[in-house]
């Protein structure tokens, strides 16, 4: 682990020398962040009334902005660097828990940690990288809790999941519930120790309940309806939607692209109340950009979701026609994402890495190209093969060893497989455009399980 730490530090120095820089500017140009003026001057009220997404990322940024107004970028960067050091050690630990030889675990941890995608996400102030670290850490303490059944391991495991659920709405309360059910079942006769997981669950539940009480929306993010509408309508022509509006199948909002300005939505929801809370009332942020946390988004998100569901039920072919493109984007390299600003500094390395280790020969399609055409040169074929192997082999392998499922090793495989399955389903069926970024959070699990099954396959061939 000391050598891994050295590799991590040296690799970051090399990347920095190559021109990779931490991008803290996302907090002022990314929709997911509350206006920095409010984070600095009205933090607690703004975070409490936030409805578009869970609160943790904005709370962290707001506290750092208030505590370190001059050096906030360095502090945020240090959090990511610390997370990167934890990540490389955690992957090594998981490889050992799966029974891989130590040198293999070492190689996998070093390879993933030093890959361009990992470094680029690490150098961006966004939730993608912290979630990657938290998910891997949760798997570490999942295995420790199943093995040793110590309360501290259970608390760290459960609060890691809670931190994820309170950072990105994708990691839903239902996902967290299944994770806890898995732990409870694997504890067998000591299932009462699963009560240590309850405080973290109640913390997440309280956020959902807060939104349910304030906005009549028992969810972590009222943007979810907008995302679903975006993928459902991707293949539905405007004239078809106009006909559906005339027939009363969907509302007039079905012709309005999602994520418009509050002025647009107020035309459809003129009775949206004025609350006296800047986060919910202001049409624009301090920099002049539209405020996408406005209260009208609650009503728009609900209407978008209802219209999307009606469209799928009325003419499912349009939705099913877009899913192949969602899958197509899902199997792009994680670094093939336009918002990674420092990628231009290491473009040649990134291209070479994608070709060697992902099997993706070309990159940088536009969103329009990705959503309308399929280019085999842009598919990460090695990644696709690994994913298919894991999805097929994991349930078969676990079923064959169901009597050993209660051991830390096989319980860990079950936990990793569940997360791969959940993130893949959510990333493919509920969004289009950033599907490969969604998959990035489970890439360490795909990597570890691929090597695990390949080793078993080759060892069987040797014995025969």
C-alpha positions in Angstrom: 0.0 0.0 0.0 3.0 2.3 0.6 4.1 1.7 -3.0 0.5 2.4 -4.2 0.6 5.7 -2.3 3.9 6.6 -4.0 2.5 5.7 -7.4 -0.5 7.8 -6.8 1.6 10.9 -5.8 4.1 10.5 -8.6 1.3 10.0 -11.2 -0.5 13.2 -10.1 2.8 15.2 -10.3 3.3 13.9 -13.8 -0.3 14.8 -14.9 0.0 18.3 -13.3 3.3 18.8 -15.2 1.5 17.8 -18.4 -1.0 20.6 -17.8 -3.9 18.9 -16.0 -5.5 21.4 -13.5 -8.2 21.3 -11.0 -11.4 22.9 -12.4 -13.2 24.7 -9.5 -15.0 26.9 -12.0 -17.8 24.3 -12.3 -19.4 25.8 -9.1 -20.3 28.9 -11.1 -21.2 27.4 -14.4 -22.9 24.1 -13.6 -26.7 23.8 -13.0 -26.2 21.5 -10.1 -24.7 24.2 -7.9 -26.8 26.8 -6.2 -25.8 30.4 -7.0 -22.5 31.1 -5.2 -24.0 34.3 -3.8 -26.6 32.3 -2.0 -24.0 29.7 -0.9 -22.0 32.5 0.7 -24.8 34.5 2.2 -27.9 32.3 2.5 -26.4 28.8 2.8 -28.6 27.0 5.3 -31.9 28.2 4.1 -31.0 27.6 0.4 -29.8 24.1 1.1 -32.9 23.3 3.2 -35.3 24.4 0.5 -33.3 22.8 -2.3 -35.5 20.5 -4.2 -33.8 19.9 -7.6 -31.2 17.5 -6.0 -29.9 16.2 -2.7 -28.1 18.7 -0.5 -24.7 17.4 0.4 -22.6 18.7 -2.5 -23.9 22.3 -2.2 -23.6 22.2 1.6 -19.9 21.2 1.3 -19.1 23.8 -1.3 -21.0 26.5 0.7 -19.1 25.7 3.9 -15.8 25.8 2.1 -16.7 29.1 0.4 -17.6 30.7 3.7 -14.6 29.3 5.6 -11.9 29.7 3.0 -13.1 32.5 0.7 -9.7 33.1 -0.8 -8.4 29.5 -1.0 -11.7 27.5 -1.5 -10.4 25.9 -4.8 -7.3 24.5 -3.0 -9.4 23.1 -0.2 -11.9 21.4 -2.6 -9.0 20.1 -4.6 -7.4 18.6 -1.5 -10.7 16.7 -0.8 -10.5 15.1 -4.2 -6.8 14.3 -3.8 -7.4 12.6 -0.5 -10.3 10.7 -2.0 -8.0 9.5 -4.8 -5.5 8.2 -2.3 -8.4 6.4 -0.5 -9.6 5.0 -3.8 -6.3 3.3 -4.9 -6.0 1.6 -1.5 -9.7 0.6 -1.5 -9.5 -1.1 -4.9 -6.4 -3.0 -3.8 -8.3 -4.1 -0.7 -11.4 -5.3 -2.7 -9.1 -7.3 -5.0 -7.6 -9.1 -2.0 -11.1 -9.7 -0.6 -12.1 -11.3 -3.9 -9.2 -13.7 -3.6 -7.1 -12.2 -6.3 -3.3 -12.5 -5.9 -1.8 -9.4 -4.3 0.2 -8.4 -7.3 -3.0 -8.5 -9.5 -4.9 -6.4 -7.0 -1.9 -4.0 -6.9 -1.8 -3.7 -10.8 -5.6 -3.2 -11.0 -5.5 -0.5 -8.3 -2.6 1.3 -9.9 -4.0 1.0 -13.4 -7.4 2.4 -12.5 -6.0 5.2 -10.4 -3.6 6.4 -13.0 -6.0 6.2 -16.0 -6.8 9.5 -17.8 -10.5 9.2 -17.0 -9.9 8.8 -13.2 -7.5 11.7 -13.2 -9.7 14.0 -15.2 -12.7 13.4 -13.0 -10.6 13.9 -10.0 -9.6 17.3 -11.3 -13.2 18.5 -11.7 -15.3 19.9 -8.9 -18.4 17.7 -9.5 -20.1 14.8 -7.8 -18.9 12.1 -10.2 -15.6 11.5 -8.5 -16.7 11.7 -4.9 -19.4 9.2 -5.7 -16.9 6.8 -7.3 -14.8 6.9 -4.1 -17.8 6.6 -1.8 -19.1 3.5 -3.6 -15.8 1.7 -3.5 -15.3 2.6 0.1 -18.8 1.4 0.9 -17.9 -2.0 -0.7 -14.8 -2.2 1.5 -16.8 -1.7 4.7 -19.6 -3.9 3.5 -17.1 -6.8 3.3 -15.7 -5.9 6.7 -19.1 -5.7 8.3 -20.2 -9.0 6.9 -17.0 -10.6 8.1 -16.4 -9.1 11.5 -19.9 -7.7 12.3 -18.5 -4.7 14.1 -20.8 -1.7 14.6 -18.2 0.8 13.4 -17.9 -1.0 10.0 -21.6 -1.0 9.7 -21.9 2.7 10.4 -19.2 3.6 8.0 -20.8 1.4 5.3 -24.2 2.8 5.8 -23.2 6.5 6.0 -21.1 6.0 2.9 -24.4 5.0 1.1 -26.2 7.9 2.8 -23.6 10.3 1.5 -24.1 9.0 -2.0 -27.9 9.2 -1.7 -27.6 12.8 -0.4 -25.3 13.8 -3.3 -26.9 12.4 -6.4 -30.6 11.5 -6.9 -29.6 8.5 -9.1 -28.7 6.7 -5.9 -32.3 6.5 -4.8 -33.8 5.5 -1.4 -34.9 2.3 -3.1 -31.3 1.5 -4.1 -30.2 2.1 -0.5 -33.0 -0.1 0.8 -31.9 -3.0 -1.3 -28.3 -2.6 -0.2 -29.5 -2.8 3.4 -31.7 -5.9 2.7 -28.7 -7.6 1.2 -26.7 -6.9 4.4 -29.5 -8.1 6.7 -29.9 -11.3 4.8 -26.2 -12.0 4.8 -25.9 -11.5 8.5 -28.2 -14.5 9.0 -28.5 -15.2 12.8 -27.0 -11.9 13.7 -29.4 -9.9 11.5 -30.2 -7.6 14.5 -26.9 -6.0 14.0 -28.4 -4.5 10.8 -30.0 -2.0 13.1 -26.7 -0.1 13.1 -27.6 0.8 9.5 -30.9 2.5 10.5 -29.6 6.0 11.4 -28.1 6.5 7.9 -31.3 5.2 6.3 -33.5 7.6 8.4 -31.2 10.5 7.5 -31.9 9.9 3.8 -35.5 9.2 4.4 -35.9 12.5 6.2 -34.7 14.4 3.1 -37.3 12.6 1.0 -39.9 13.4 3.6 -38.9 17.0 3.7 -39.5 17.3 -0.1 -42.7 15.4 0.3 -44.0 17.9 2.9 -42.8 21.1 1.3 -43.3 20.2 -2.4 -45.6 17.2 -2.4 -42.8 15.3 -4.1 -41.3 12.3 -2.2 -38.1 12.3 -4.1 -34.5 13.5 -3.8 -34.6 15.5 -7.1 -37.5 17.2 -8.8 -35.4 17.3 -12.0 -36.0 13.5 -12.5 -39.1 14.2 -14.4 -37.2 16.5 -16.8 -34.5 13.9 -17.4 -37.1 11.2 -18.1 -39.0 13.5 -20.5 -35.7 14.2 -22.3 -35.1 10.6 -23.2 -38.7 9.7 -23.9 -39.2 12.6 -26.4 -35.9 12.1 -28.1 -37.5 10.3 -31.0 -41.0 11.8 -31.0 -41.5 14.4 -33.7 -43.0 17.7 -32.8 -46.1 17.2 -35.1 -46.9 13.9 -33.3 -46.8 15.6 -29.9 -49.0 18.4 -31.3 -51.6 15.8 -32.3 -51.4 14.2 -28.9 -52.0 17.6 -27.3 -55.1 18.1 -29.5 -56.3 14.6 -28.4 -55.8 15.4 -24.8 -53.2 12.7 -24.3 -50.5 15.0 -23.0 -50.3 18.6 -21.8 -49.2 21.6 -23.8 -45.9 21.4 -21.9 -45.0 18.4 -24.1 -43.8 20.8 -26.8 -41.4 22.6 -24.5 -37.9 21.2 -24.2 -36.8 20.6 -20.5 -34.6 22.9 -18.5 -36.1 26.2 -19.8 -36.0 29.5 -17.8 -38.5 30.1 -15.0 -40.3 32.7 -17.2 -41.2 29.9 -19.6 -42.6 27.6 -16.9 -44.5 30.4 -15.2 -46.6 30.8 -18.3 -47.8 27.3 -17.7 -47.9 27.5 -13.9 -48.9 31.2 -13.2 -50.1 30.3 -9.7 -46.6 29.4 -8.6 -46.4 31.2 -5.2 -43.8 33.8 -4.2 -42.2 32.4 -1.1 -39.7 35.1 0.0 -36.9 32.6 -0.4 -34.4 33.8 -3.1 -33.5 30.2 -4.1 -37.2 29.6 -5.0 -38.2 33.0 -6.3 -35.3 34.5 -8.2 -35.5 34.1 -12.0 -31.8 34.5 -12.5 -28.6 33.9 -10.5 -26.2 36.6 -9.6 -24.2 36.0 -12.9 -27.3 36.4 -15.0 -27.8 32.7 -15.8 -31.3 31.3 -15.3 -32.1 29.9 -11.8 -33.0 26.3 -12.3 -33.9 25.8 -8.7 -36.9 28.0 -9.1 -40.1 26.8 -7.5 -41.8 26.5 -10.9 -39.4 23.5 -11.6 -41.3 21.5 -9.1 -44.6 21.8 -11.1 -42.8 21.4 -14.4 -41.0 18.3 -13.3 -44.2 16.7 -12.2 -46.0 17.6 -15.4 -43.1 16.4 -17.6 -43.0 13.1 -15.8 -46.8 12.5 -16.2 -46.5 13.4 -19.9 -43.5 11.1 -20.4 -45.3 8.2 -18.8 -48.4 8.8 -21.0 -46.2 8.9 -24.1 -44.5 5.6 -23.3 -47.8 3.9 -22.6 -49.5 5.3 -25.6 -46.7 4.8 -28.2 -43.9 2.8 -26.6 -42.1 2.3 -29.9 -40.6 5.8 -29.7 -39.1 5.2 -26.3 -37.7 1.8 -27.4 -36.2 3.3 -30.5 -34.0 5.6 -28.5 -32.7 3.0 -26.0 -30.1 1.6 -28.4 -28.5 5.0 -28.5 -28.6 5.3 -24.8 -26.8 1.9 -24.6 -24.4 3.1 -27.3 -23.4 6.2 -25.2 -23.2 4.0 -22.1 -20.3 2.0 -23.7 -18.1 4.9 -24.4 -15.0 5.5 -22.4 -15.7 7.6 -19.3 -13.2 10.2 -20.5 -15.1 10.7 -23.7 -17.1 13.5 -22.1 -17.0 17.1 -23.3 -17.1 18.8 -19.9 -13.7 17.5 -18.8 -11.8 20.7 -19.4 -8.2 19.4 -18.9 -8.6 16.6 -21.4 -7.0 18.6 -24.2 -3.8 18.7 -22.2 -3.4 14.9 -22.4 -5.4 14.2 -25.6 -2.8 11.8 -27.1 -2.5 9.8 -23.9 -6.2 9.6 -23.5 -6.7 8.4 -27.1 -4.0 5.8 -26.7 -5.4 4.6 -23.4 -8.9 4.3 -24.9 -7.6 2.3 -27.8 -5.4 -0.1 -25.8 -7.6 -0.7 -22.7 -11.1 0.2 -23.8 -11.1 -0.9 -27.4 -12.5 2.5 -28.4 -10.8 3.8 -31.5 -12.4 7.2 -32.0 -14.0 9.8 -29.7 -15.6 13.3 -29.5 -18.9 12.8 -31.3 -21.4 15.6 -30.7 -24.5 14.8 -28.6 -26.6 14.9 -31.8 -24.3 12.3 -33.5 -24.4 10.0 -30.4 -28.2 10.2 -30.3 -28.8 9.6 -34.0 -26.1 7.3 -35.4 -24.0 4.4 -34.2 -20.3 4.3 -35.1 -18.5 1.1 -34.2 -15.2 3.0 -33.9 -16.7 4.9 -31.0 -17.7 1.8 -29.0 -15.4 0.7 -26.1 -15.4 -2.9 -27.2 -13.2 -4.3 -24.3 -15.4 -2.5 -21.8 -18.6 -3.9 -23.5 -17.1 -7.4 -23.4 -16.2 -7.1 -19.7 -19.7 -5.8 -18.9 -21.4 -8.7 -20.7 -19.1 -11.2 -19.0 -19.9 -9.8 -15.5 -23.7 -9.5 -16.2 -23.8 -13.2 -17.3 -21.2 -14.7 -15.0 -22.1 -13.1 -11.7 -25.6 -14.5 -11.3 -24.6 -17.9 -12.5 -21.6 -18.0 -10.2 -23.6 -16.8 -7.2 -26.3 -19.3 -7.8 -23.8 -22.2 -8.1 -22.3 -21.1 -4.7 -25.5 -20.0 -3.0 -24.6 -22.1 0.0 -21.5 -19.9 0.5 -23.3 -16.6 -0.2 -23.0 -15.6 3.5 -19.3 -15.4 3.4 -17.6 -12.0 2.8 -16.2 -12.9 -0.6 -19.4 -14.0 -2.2 -21.5 -11.4 -0.3 -19.2 -8.8 -1.8 -19.7 -10.1 -5.3 -23.5 -9.9 -4.7 -23.2 -6.3 -3.5 -21.0 -5.3 -6.5 -23.2 -7.0 -9.0 -26.3 -5.3 -7.5 -24.7 -1.9 -7.9 -23.5 -2.6 -11.5 -27.1 -3.7 -12.3 -28.8 -0.8 -10.7 -26.5 1.9 -12.1 -26.6 0.4 -15.6 -30.4 0.2 -15.6 -30.8 3.7 -14.3 -28.1 5.1 -16.6 -29.6 3.5 -19.7 -33.4 3.8 -19.2 -33.7 7.2 -17.5 -31.2 9.5 -19.4 -29.5 10.1 -22.7 -26.4 12.1 -23.3 -24.2 11.4 -20.2 -24.7 7.7 -19.9 -21.0 6.9 -19.9 -20.4 9.3 -17.0 -23.1 7.5 -15.1 -21.3 4.2 -15.6 -18.0 5.5 -14.4 -19.1 5.1 -10.7 -19.2 1.3 -11.1 -16.2 1.0 -13.4 -13.9 -0.4 -10.5 -16.5 -3.1 -9.9 -16.6 -4.1 -13.5 -12.8 -4.2 -13.7 -12.4 -6.3 -10.5 -15.1 -8.8 -11.4 -13.9 -9.1 -15.0 -10.4 -10.1 -13.8 -12.0 -12.4 -11.1 -14.0 -14.4 -13.6 -11.3 -14.5 -16.3 -8.8 -15.9 -13.7 -11.4 -18.6 -12.8 -12.0 -19.4 -16.4 -8.3 -19.8 -17.2 -7.6 -21.8 -14.1 -10.3 -24.2 -15.1 -8.8 -24.7 -18.5 -5.4 -25.4 -17.0 -6.8 -28.1 -14.7 -8.6 -29.8 -17.6 
